[in-house]
Amino acid sequence: MAYVGGTQRVDKLFGEQAQSLRPKPLRPSTEARLVELMEKRSSDFVKLMLDGPSTLQFVREKRGVALLEGHNHKRQYMVKATTTVQGSVEDILLSFQMNNTWDFDTTMHKFFDLYANKGATLSTVASQPIAVHWMSLNTDKIESRDFVFASHARFYEHTDAGLCLLPFTSRSDATSGSLVWESVDLAKEIPLLRQTTTGCTRYYFRHAGFYVETTSEEDTCRVSFALSLDNDAGSVGGSKWMHNLALSLENLARALRRIELVPKEKWHHREHCTLCKKSFRAFRRRHHCRLCGESICGDCSKTMQLDTPVIDHGQRLSPVFRRVWPLVVRPTVSVEHRVVRVHAQL
């Protein structure tokens, strides 16, 4: 989304200034208060995700993401999106790379897609997975909205006594985790934030973030993205824009999709098509299914575009080759399930 006019020029200028800054350390006293605040907000957020609110109403579902809305424990309007994602708790939360401006801006564009405008990491906390960011988001109107907020990641393990907080170094053992976004005022610490004119309308994250928990299915987690906002007029009510931001959770599932393709050395070289049993010859070329490696003719295969598939050892394919390689839809239960699963996720 691109807009013209004086407001956008101010927005562009401020964004460039923010992105040109290197993250600066905070004063020890400010950092201590920030850590205390984010630890409390993280605890409150996890409690909110586990204990309620039960008043949320189902709105709709889009591409496997369920959208709900209602009010949180502070009686603020809240929208929540939920889906399942392939990967561990650690994989999913660490996919939010936010410690520097380049990674943060890239992550926000992947997640919010067309709604992402510019983002910058302004400060980090050395002893905790906490950082301070500025971010602007597009709307469906000639307006951008910006946020100054802190992010805080935490990992947990379910025990008989309840949810146990894990040290960051033990995150691979996590059965749940949270990434909380909460708006903060650090204008006294970061001079750029003293500017009152940014070209954007200022909004504030309240009790917003992600909660990830394992499911009974191997290597699959349930992910929830909850969003409550304030602006200078008070709590923000429901809007199509907030719904669309929450539904961006679909992009997280796409970014973490892992489809492993069979390497060439493991392809099955047969004299006939595995499906129709016709022999290969000059005008019936042999192809190979990239998911199972079986020999297949052109009539029995179909092509599908995959999101950054992996051949082996993490090697990625270029978009050109991804578009044209044939995939086989076979009638057997195991392969049919794999192909349908891939197709359903595209």
C-alpha positions in Angstrom: 0.0 0.0 0.0 1.5 3.3 -1.0 0.0 6.7 -0.3 0.8 10.2 -1.4 0.7 13.6 0.3 2.4 15.5 3.1 1.5 13.0 5.8 3.2 10.2 4.0 6.3 12.2 3.4 6.6 12.9 7.2 5.9 9.3 7.9 8.6 8.2 5.4 11.1 10.7 6.9 10.5 9.6 10.5 10.7 6.0 9.5 14.1 6.5 7.9 15.3 8.3 11.0 14.2 5.5 13.2 15.7 2.8 11.0 19.0 4.7 10.8 19.5 4.5 14.6 21.4 1.7 16.3 19.7 0.1 19.3 21.0 2.0 22.4 21.2 0.7 25.9 18.8 2.1 28.5 19.8 3.6 31.8 20.1 0.8 34.5 17.1 2.3 36.4 15.0 2.5 33.3 16.0 -1.0 32.2 15.1 -2.4 35.6 11.6 -0.8 35.5 11.1 -2.1 31.9 12.0 -5.6 32.9 9.7 -5.5 35.9 6.8 -4.1 33.7 7.3 -6.7 31.0 7.5 -9.6 33.4 4.2 -8.5 34.9 2.6 -8.0 31.5 3.8 -11.4 30.4 2.3 -13.1 33.5 -1.0 -11.2 33.0 -1.1 -12.1 29.3 -0.5 -15.9 29.9 -3.2 -15.8 32.6 -5.6 -14.1 30.2 -4.9 -16.8 27.6 -5.3 -19.7 30.0 -8.2 -18.5 32.1 -10.4 -16.5 29.7 -12.1 -14.5 28.7 -14.9 -17.0 28.0 -17.0 -14.2 26.5 -15.2 -14.3 23.1 -17.5 -14.9 20.2 -16.6 -16.7 17.0 -16.6 -14.3 14.0 -15.3 -16.3 11.1 -12.6 -18.6 9.8 -10.2 -17.9 7.0 -7.6 -20.4 5.7 -7.5 -22.4 8.9 -7.4 -19.3 11.2 -10.3 -18.9 13.6 -11.2 -15.3 14.5 -12.9 -14.4 17.8 -13.8 -11.1 19.4 -15.1 -9.9 22.8 -13.7 -8.1 25.8 -10.7 -8.8 28.0 -10.5 -8.7 31.8 -10.1 -4.9 31.6 -13.3 -4.7 29.5 -11.3 -3.5 26.5 -12.3 -4.8 23.1 -10.1 -7.7 22.2 -9.7 -9.7 18.9 -8.1 -13.1 18.9 -6.9 -15.4 16.1 -6.0 -19.0 16.6 -4.5 -21.6 14.3 -2.2 -24.6 14.4 1.4 -24.3 13.1 4.0 -26.9 12.3 7.1 -26.6 14.6 8.1 -26.6 18.2 7.3 -23.8 20.7 11.0 -22.7 20.4 10.8 -22.7 16.5 7.7 -20.6 16.5 8.7 -17.9 19.0 12.3 -17.6 17.7 10.9 -17.0 14.2 10.1 -13.5 15.5 13.6 -12.1 14.9 13.4 -8.7 16.7 16.8 -7.8 18.2 17.9 -5.4 15.4 16.2 -3.2 12.9 16.9 -5.3 9.8 15.5 -8.5 11.4 12.6 -6.7 13.0 11.5 -4.9 9.8 11.8 -8.2 7.8 9.8 -10.1 10.4 7.0 -7.6 10.5 6.7 -7.5 6.7 6.5 -11.3 6.6 3.9 -11.3 9.3 1.7 -8.3 8.5 2.4 -8.4 4.8 0.7 -5.4 3.0 -0.2 -3.8 6.4 3.5 -3.5 7.3 5.1 -0.2 6.6 8.3 0.4 8.6 9.8 -0.9 11.7 12.9 -0.3 13.9 14.4 -1.8 17.0 15.4 1.1 19.3 16.8 -0.6 22.3 17.5 -4.1 23.8 18.0 -5.5 27.3 21.2 -7.5 27.5 20.0 -9.8 30.3 16.5 -10.6 29.1 14.8 -11.3 25.7 13.3 -7.8 25.8 13.5 -5.1 23.2 11.9 -1.8 22.4 10.6 -1.1 18.9 8.9 1.5 16.8 6.5 0.2 14.1 4.1 1.8 11.6 1.3 -0.1 10.0 -0.8 0.7 6.9 -4.6 0.9 6.9 -7.1 0.6 4.2 -7.4 4.4 4.2 -4.9 7.2 3.6 -3.4 6.8 7.0 -0.6 5.0 8.8 -0.7 4.1 12.5 2.4 3.7 14.6 3.4 2.1 17.9 6.2 2.3 20.4 6.3 -0.9 22.3 8.4 -3.5 24.1 8.5 -7.1 23.3 9.2 -9.9 25.7 9.5 -13.7 25.0 9.1 -16.3 27.7 9.1 -20.1 27.7 7.2 -22.5 30.0 6.9 -26.1 30.9 3.7 -27.8 32.1 4.2 -29.6 35.4 1.9 -31.1 38.0 2.2 -27.9 39.9 1.1 -25.8 36.9 3.0 -23.7 34.4 6.7 -23.4 35.3 8.8 -20.6 33.8 12.0 -21.9 32.1 15.3 -20.1 31.7 15.9 -18.9 28.2 18.7 -21.4 27.8 16.2 -24.3 28.4 13.7 -23.1 25.8 14.0 -26.3 23.7 12.1 -28.1 26.6 9.2 -25.6 26.5 5.7 -26.9 26.1 4.3 -23.4 25.9 5.5 -19.9 25.5 4.5 -16.2 25.0 5.6 -13.2 23.1 4.0 -10.1 24.6 3.8 -6.7 23.0 3.1 -3.7 25.3 3.3 0.0 24.5 5.8 2.0 26.6 6.8 5.6 26.9 10.6 6.0 26.6 10.8 9.5 25.1 13.1 10.6 28.0 15.5 7.9 27.0 15.3 7.9 23.2 15.3 11.5 21.8 13.7 10.5 18.5 10.6 9.5 20.4 10.1 13.1 21.6 8.9 14.1 18.1 5.2 14.6 18.3 4.8 14.6 14.5 5.6 11.3 12.9 3.1 11.3 10.0 1.2 8.5 11.7 -1.7 8.3 14.2 -0.3 6.9 17.5 -1.8 3.7 18.8 -0.9 1.6 21.8 -0.7 -2.2 22.4 -2.5 -3.3 25.5 -2.5 -7.0 26.6 -1.3 -8.0 23.1 0.8 -10.8 21.9 1.2 -14.5 21.0 0.6 -17.6 23.1 2.0 -20.9 21.8 1.3 -24.3 23.2 2.0 -27.9 22.1 -0.8 -30.2 20.9 -1.3 -33.9 20.9 0.0 -34.0 17.3 3.7 -34.4 17.0 5.7 -31.2 16.1 2.5 -29.1 15.9 1.5 -26.2 18.2 -1.6 -24.1 18.7 -0.8 -20.4 18.3 -3.1 -17.6 19.5 -2.6 -13.9 18.6 -4.5 -11.5 20.9 -4.9 -7.8 20.2 -6.3 -4.9 22.3 -5.5 -1.3 21.3 -5.8 2.2 22.7 -5.4 5.5 21.0 -5.5 9.1 22.3 -9.3 8.8 22.4 -9.3 5.7 24.6 -9.9 2.0 24.0 -10.3 1.1 20.3 -13.4 -0.8 19.5 -13.9 -3.5 16.8 -12.9 -2.7 13.2 -12.1 -4.6 10.0 -8.5 -3.4 10.3 -8.1 -5.1 13.7 -9.7 -8.3 12.3 -7.3 -8.3 9.3 -4.3 -7.7 11.6 -5.2 -10.7 13.7 -5.8 -12.8 10.6 -2.2 -12.1 9.7 -1.5 -15.2 11.9 -2.0 -17.2 8.7 1.4 -15.7 7.5 3.2 -17.2 10.5 2.0 -20.7 9.5 3.2 -20.1 5.9 6.6 -18.9 7.1 7.2 -21.9 9.2 5.9 -24.5 6.7 8.5 -27.2 6.2 8.0 -29.3 3.1 11.0 -31.7 2.5 11.6 -32.7 -1.1 13.1 -36.1 -1.9 16.7 -35.6 -3.1 17.5 -36.7 -6.7 19.7 -39.6 -5.5 16.7 -41.2 -3.9 14.3 -41.0 -6.9 12.8 -44.3 -8.1 13.7 -45.0 -11.7 11.1 -47.3 -13.2 10.3 -48.2 -16.8 6.6 -47.3 -16.5 4.4 -44.8 -14.8 3.6 -45.7 -11.2 -0.1 -44.6 -11.7 -1.2 -45.5 -15.2 1.4 -48.2 -15.8 2.2 -47.0 -19.3 5.8 -47.3 -20.4 8.0 -44.3 -20.9 9.2 -43.5 -24.4 10.1 -40.5 -26.6 6.7 -38.8 -26.3 5.9 -40.0 -22.7 8.7 -38.6 -20.6 9.6 -39.8 -17.1 9.1 -37.3 -14.3 9.5 -37.8 -10.6 7.2 -36.9 -7.7 9.2 -34.5 -5.5 7.4 -35.7 -2.3 7.8 -39.5 -2.7 10.4 -39.9 -5.5 8.2 -42.2 -7.7 8.4 -42.3 -11.5 5.4 -40.6 -13.1 4.3 -39.5 -16.6 3.3 -35.9 -17.4 -0.4 -36.9 -17.8 -0.6 -38.3 -14.2 1.3 -35.4 -12.5 0.4 -31.9 -11.5 2.5 -28.8 -10.6 2.1 -26.9 -7.4 4.0 -23.8 -6.1 5.6 -24.4 -2.8 6.9 -21.9 -0.3 10.7 -22.2 0.0 10.9 -26.0 -0.1 14.0 -27.7 1.2 15.8 -30.4 -0.8 18.3 -31.6 1.8 20.8 -30.0 4.2 18.6 -26.9 4.2 19.3 -26.0 0.5 16.5 -23.8 -0.9 15.1 -23.8 -4.4 14.6 -20.7 -6.6 11.0 -19.6 -7.3 11.4 -20.6 -11.0 12.1 -24.3 -10.3 9.5 -24.5 -7.6 6.8 -23.6 -10.1 7.5 -26.3 -12.7 8.5 -29.4 -10.8 5.7 -32.1 -11.0 4.1 -33.5 -7.9 2.2 -36.8 -8.0 -1.2 -37.3 -6.6 -1.2 -41.0 -5.9 -4.2 -43.1 -4.8 -2.5 -44.8 -1.9 -3.4 -43.6 1.6 0.0 -42.5 2.8 1.0 -40.5 -0.3 -2.5 -39.1 -0.9 -2.4 -37.8 2.6 0.9 -36.1 2.1 0.0 -34.4 -1.1 -3.5 -33.2 0.1 -1.8 -31.9 3.2 0.6 -29.9 1.1 -2.2 -28.6 -1.2 -4.4 -27.6 1.7 -1.6 -25.5 3.2 -0.8 -23.6 0.0 
